[in-house]
């Protein structure tokens, strides 16, 4: 398992990289097919957000679904601990679901499978995952529009293998987003599932 640590607006010292590797060493017990773990550090320069100025995002890429977690605190060490705690929960849920598909237990609902997962913050709305999580996303450079008041900070293209609504909801919970774009296996339409209240969900489809 490769661990890649990088920073945005911050330099990552070698001793922190070692600390990250030590902290993440135990997660392979949930999935022995993990290929890579990306750890990204962000520093918020706004002094008004000093309590949550350090953010850590962790993304696990394997042969199965992509699993993601993030946390914000006033230092990178506690943010890493909080993100790993969320990641640990999501990896355990994914491992339980794999056992369900192998026929060891009766199938469970998405609400039951994702119970206890923390609700994502507003930052997740801007970067929700798309399509199947079994493939690596391709990040594209957005076009610059100097004459426009808005700015697209990130653009990604994901493969869109068909999946059921239940699978899309589960994938959404694993990456910690508030919505998830997917290709509905039953209707054949591009669709979005989204979180409404607690574990109440909604779905939007395009009539193509």
TORKOL-4160 file (C-alpha; in steps of 0.2 Angstrom, whole numbers, padded with zeros to 4 digits, m for minus):
208
<pt num="1" X="0000" Y="0000" Z="0000"/>
<pt num="2" X="0007" Y="0017" Z="m0005"/>
<pt num="3" X="0004" Y="0032" Z="0006"/>
<pt num="4" X="0006" Y="0049" Z="m0003"/>
<pt num="5" X="0006" Y="0064" Z="0008"/>
<pt num="6" X="0005" Y="0082" Z="0000"/>
<pt num="7" X="0000" Y="0099" Z="0006"/>
<pt num="8" X="m0009" Y="0114" Z="m0001"/>
<pt num="9" X="m0003" Y="0131" Z="0005"/>
<pt num="10" X="0008" Y="0121" Z="0017"/>
<pt num="11" X="0024" Y="0112" Z="0017"/>
<pt num="12" X="0024" Y="0094" Z="0024"/>
<pt num="13" X="0039" Y="0090" Z="0035"/>
<pt num="14" X="0047" Y="0073" Z="0034"/>
<pt num="15" X="0043" Y="0068" Z="0053"/>
<pt num="16" X="0024" Y="0071" Z="0049"/>
<pt num="17" X="0025" Y="0059" Z="0034"/>
<pt num="18" X="0032" Y="0046" Z="0046"/>
<pt num="19" X="0018" Y="0050" Z="0058"/>
<pt num="20" X="0005" Y="0048" Z="0045"/>
<pt num="21" X="0012" Y="0031" Z="0039"/>
<pt num="22" X="0012" Y="0025" Z="0057"/>
<pt num="23" X="m0006" Y="0030" Z="0060"/>
<pt num="24" X="m0012" Y="0022" Z="0044"/>
<pt num="25" X="m0003" Y="0006" Z="0046"/>
<pt num="26" X="m0018" Y="m0003" Z="0054"/>
<pt num="27" X="m0031" Y="0001" Z="0041"/>
<pt num="28" X="m0025" Y="m0013" Z="0030"/>
<pt num="29" X="m0034" Y="m0025" Z="0042"/>
<pt num="30" X="m0050" Y="m0020" Z="0034"/>
<pt num="31" X="m0045" Y="m0021" Z="0016"/>
<pt num="32" X="m0030" Y="m0031" Z="0010"/>
<pt num="33" X="m0033" Y="m0025" Z="m0008"/>
<pt num="34" X="m0029" Y="m0006" Z="m0004"/>
<pt num="35" X="m0018" Y="0001" Z="m0017"/>
<pt num="36" X="m0015" Y="0019" Z="m0012"/>
<pt num="37" X="m0019" Y="0031" Z="0002"/>
<pt num="38" X="m0019" Y="0049" Z="m0002"/>
<pt num="39" X="m0017" Y="0061" Z="0012"/>
<pt num="40" X="m0019" Y="0080" Z="0008"/>
<pt num="41" X="m0016" Y="0094" Z="0020"/>
<pt num="42" X="m0024" Y="0111" Z="0018"/>
<pt num="43" X="m0021" Y="0127" Z="0028"/>
<pt num="44" X="m0034" Y="0140" Z="0030"/>
<pt num="45" X="m0026" Y="0157" Z="0030"/>
<pt num="46" X="m0041" Y="0166" Z="0037"/>
<pt num="47" X="m0038" Y="0171" Z="0055"/>
<pt num="48" X="m0056" Y="0170" Z="0059"/>
<pt num="49" X="m0056" Y="0152" Z="0056"/>
<pt num="50" X="m0041" Y="0148" Z="0068"/>
<pt num="51" X="m0050" Y="0134" Z="0077"/>
<pt num="52" X="m0053" Y="0124" Z="0060"/>
<pt num="53" X="m0038" Y="0131" Z="0050"/>
<pt num="54" X="m0030" Y="0114" Z="0047"/>
<pt num="55" X="m0039" Y="0101" Z="0037"/>
<pt num="56" X="m0033" Y="0084" Z="0033"/>
<pt num="57" X="m0042" Y="0074" Z="0019"/>
<pt num="58" X="m0038" Y="0055" Z="0017"/>
<pt num="59" X="m0043" Y="0045" Z="0002"/>
<pt num="60" X="m0041" Y="0026" Z="0001"/>
<pt num="61" X="m0040" Y="0018" Z="m0017"/>
<pt num="62" X="m0042" Y="0000" Z="m0019"/>
<pt num="63" X="m0050" Y="m0013" Z="m0030"/>
<pt num="64" X="m0067" Y="m0009" Z="m0022"/>
<pt num="65" X="m0075" Y="0007" Z="m0018"/>
<pt num="66" X="m0065" Y="0023" Z="m0014"/>
<pt num="67" X="m0067" Y="0028" Z="0004"/>
<pt num="68" X="m0064" Y="0045" Z="0010"/>
<pt num="69" X="m0063" Y="0055" Z="0026"/>
<pt num="70" X="m0058" Y="0073" Z="0032"/>
<pt num="71" X="m0057" Y="0083" Z="0047"/>
<pt num="72" X="m0053" Y="0101" Z="0052"/>
<pt num="73" X="m0045" Y="0107" Z="0069"/>
<pt num="74" X="m0032" Y="0119" Z="0074"/>
<pt num="75" X="m0018" Y="0108" Z="0071"/>
<pt num="76" X="m0013" Y="0094" Z="0059"/>
<pt num="77" X="m0010" Y="0080" Z="0072"/>
<pt num="78" X="m0028" Y="0081" Z="0079"/>
<pt num="79" X="m0035" Y="0083" Z="0062"/>
<pt num="80" X="m0027" Y="0067" Z="0056"/>
<pt num="81" X="m0033" Y="0058" Z="0071"/>
<pt num="82" X="m0051" Y="0064" Z="0068"/>
<pt num="83" X="m0050" Y="0060" Z="0050"/>
<pt num="84" X="m0043" Y="0042" Z="0053"/>
<pt num="85" X="m0057" Y="0039" Z="0066"/>
<pt num="86" X="m0070" Y="0043" Z="0052"/>
<pt num="87" X="m0060" Y="0033" Z="0040"/>
<pt num="88" X="m0060" Y="0018" Z="0052"/>
<pt num="89" X="m0079" Y="0018" Z="0053"/>
<pt num="90" X="m0081" Y="0019" Z="0035"/>
<pt num="91" X="m0069" Y="0005" Z="0031"/>
<pt num="92" X="m0077" Y="m0006" Z="0044"/>
<pt num="93" X="m0094" Y="m0003" Z="0036"/>
<pt num="94" X="m0087" Y="m0007" Z="0019"/>
<pt num="95" X="m0079" Y="m0023" Z="0026"/>
<pt num="96" X="m0096" Y="m0028" Z="0033"/>
<pt num="97" X="m0105" Y="m0025" Z="0016"/>
<pt num="98" X="m0092" Y="m0036" Z="0008"/>
<pt num="99" X="m0097" Y="m0050" Z="0020"/>
<pt num="100" X="m0115" Y="m0047" Z="0016"/>
<pt num="101" X="m0112" Y="m0050" Z="m0003"/>
<pt num="102" X="m0102" Y="m0066" Z="0001"/>
<pt num="103" X="m0118" Y="m0073" Z="0008"/>
<pt num="104" X="m0113" Y="m0074" Z="0027"/>
<pt num="105" X="m0127" Y="m0063" Z="0033"/>
<pt num="106" X="m0144" Y="m0057" Z="0027"/>
<pt num="107" X="m0143" Y="m0041" Z="0017"/>
<pt num="108" X="m0146" Y="m0024" Z="0027"/>
<pt num="109" X="m0152" Y="m0008" Z="0022"/>
<pt num="110" X="m0142" Y="0007" Z="0018"/>
<pt num="111" X="m0148" Y="0016" Z="0033"/>
<pt num="112" X="m0143" Y="0002" Z="0044"/>
<pt num="113" X="m0126" Y="0000" Z="0035"/>
<pt num="114" X="m0122" Y="0018" Z="0037"/>
<pt num="115" X="m0129" Y="0021" Z="0054"/>
<pt num="116" X="m0116" Y="0031" Z="0065"/>
<pt num="117" X="m0107" Y="0039" Z="0050"/>
<pt num="118" X="m0104" Y="0057" Z="0053"/>
<pt num="119" X="m0114" Y="0069" Z="0042"/>
<pt num="120" X="m0103" Y="0078" Z="0030"/>
<pt num="121" X="m0099" Y="0097" Z="0031"/>
<pt num="122" X="m0103" Y="0110" Z="0017"/>
<pt num="123" X="m0086" Y="0108" Z="0009"/>
<pt num="124" X="m0091" Y="0091" Z="0003"/>
<pt num="125" X="m0105" Y="0098" Z="m0008"/>
<pt num="126" X="m0092" Y="0106" Z="m0019"/>
<pt num="127" X="m0082" Y="0090" Z="m0023"/>
<pt num="128" X="m0095" Y="0076" Z="m0023"/>
<pt num="129" X="m0089" Y="0060" Z="m0032"/>
<pt num="130" X="m0097" Y="0054" Z="m0048"/>
<pt num="131" X="m0100" Y="0037" Z="m0055"/>
<pt num="132" X="m0092" Y="0021" Z="m0049"/>
<pt num="133" X="m0080" Y="0022" Z="m0035"/>
<pt num="134" X="m0070" Y="0007" Z="m0041"/>
<pt num="135" X="m0060" Y="0017" Z="m0054"/>
<pt num="136" X="m0048" Y="0031" Z="m0051"/>
<pt num="137" X="m0055" Y="0048" Z="m0056"/>
<pt num="138" X="m0046" Y="0059" Z="m0068"/>
<pt num="139" X="m0044" Y="0077" Z="m0063"/>
<pt num="140" X="m0045" Y="0089" Z="m0077"/>
<pt num="141" X="m0039" Y="0107" Z="m0077"/>
<pt num="142" X="m0054" Y="0119" Z="m0078"/>
<pt num="143" X="m0055" Y="0132" Z="m0091"/>
<pt num="144" X="m0051" Y="0149" Z="m0086"/>
<pt num="145" X="m0065" Y="0162" Z="m0089"/>
<pt num="146" X="m0057" Y="0179" Z="m0084"/>
<pt num="147" X="m0073" Y="0188" Z="m0089"/>
<pt num="148" X="m0084" Y="0178" Z="m0077"/>
<pt num="149" X="m0087" Y="0182" Z="m0058"/>
<pt num="150" X="m0087" Y="0163" Z="m0054"/>
<pt num="151" X="m0072" Y="0151" Z="m0053"/>
<pt num="152" X="m0072" Y="0132" Z="m0055"/>
<pt num="153" X="m0058" Y="0126" Z="m0043"/>
<pt num="154" X="m0058" Y="0108" Z="m0047"/>
<pt num="155" X="m0065" Y="0097" Z="m0061"/>
<pt num="156" X="m0066" Y="0078" Z="m0061"/>
<pt num="157" X="m0071" Y="0065" Z="m0074"/>
<pt num="158" X="m0076" Y="0048" Z="m0067"/>
<pt num="159" X="m0081" Y="0032" Z="m0076"/>
<pt num="160" X="m0100" Y="0029" Z="m0075"/>
<pt num="161" X="m0103" Y="0010" Z="m0073"/>
<pt num="162" X="m0122" Y="0007" Z="m0069"/>
<pt num="163" X="m0126" Y="0004" Z="m0051"/>
<pt num="164" X="m0142" Y="0003" Z="m0041"/>
<pt num="165" X="m0149" Y="0017" Z="m0030"/>
<pt num="166" X="m0144" Y="0007" Z="m0014"/>
<pt num="167" X="m0126" Y="0005" Z="m0020"/>
<pt num="168" X="m0126" Y="0024" Z="m0024"/>
<pt num="169" X="m0132" Y="0029" Z="m0007"/>
<pt num="170" X="m0119" Y="0017" Z="0001"/>
<pt num="171" X="m0105" Y="0025" Z="m0010"/>
<pt num="172" X="m0110" Y="0042" Z="m0005"/>
<pt num="173" X="m0109" Y="0038" Z="0013"/>
<pt num="174" X="m0091" Y="0030" Z="0011"/>
<pt num="175" X="m0084" Y="0046" Z="0003"/>
<pt num="176" X="m0094" Y="0057" Z="0016"/>
<pt num="177" X="m0102" Y="0068" Z="0003"/>
<pt num="178" X="m0120" Y="0076" Z="0003"/>
<pt num="179" X="m0124" Y="0070" Z="m0014"/>
<pt num="180" X="m0118" Y="0057" Z="m0027"/>
<pt num="181" X="m0120" Y="0057" Z="m0046"/>
<pt num="182" X="m0122" Y="0040" Z="m0054"/>
<pt num="183" X="m0129" Y="0030" Z="m0069"/>
<pt num="184" X="m0145" Y="0021" Z="m0063"/>
<pt num="185" X="m0144" Y="0003" Z="m0067"/>
<pt num="186" X="m0163" Y="0001" Z="m0067"/>
<pt num="187" X="m0169" Y="0016" Z="m0076"/>
<pt num="188" X="m0153" Y="0019" Z="m0087"/>
<pt num="189" X="m0154" Y="0038" Z="m0082"/>
<pt num="190" X="m0140" Y="0049" Z="m0075"/>
<pt num="191" X="m0146" Y="0052" Z="m0057"/>
<pt num="192" X="m0141" Y="0060" Z="m0041"/>
<pt num="193" X="m0145" Y="0054" Z="m0024"/>
<pt num="194" X="m0143" Y="0067" Z="m0010"/>
<pt num="195" X="m0145" Y="0068" Z="0009"/>
<pt num="196" X="m0161" Y="0077" Z="0015"/>
<pt num="197" X="m0163" Y="0075" Z="0034"/>
<pt num="198" X="m0153" Y="0063" Z="0045"/>
<pt num="199" X="m0154" Y="0047" Z="0035"/>
<pt num="200" X="m0168" Y="0053" Z="0024"/>
<pt num="201" X="m0163" Y="0053" Z="0006"/>
<pt num="202" X="m0169" Y="0060" Z="m0011"/>
<pt num="203" X="m0165" Y="0056" Z="m0029"/>
<pt num="204" X="m0165" Y="0067" Z="m0045"/>
<pt num="205" X="m0165" Y="0059" Z="m0062"/>
<pt num="206" X="m0163" Y="0066" Z="m0080"/>
<pt num="207" X="m0176" Y="0062" Z="m0093"/>
<pt num="208" X="m0165" Y="0059" Z="m0108"/>
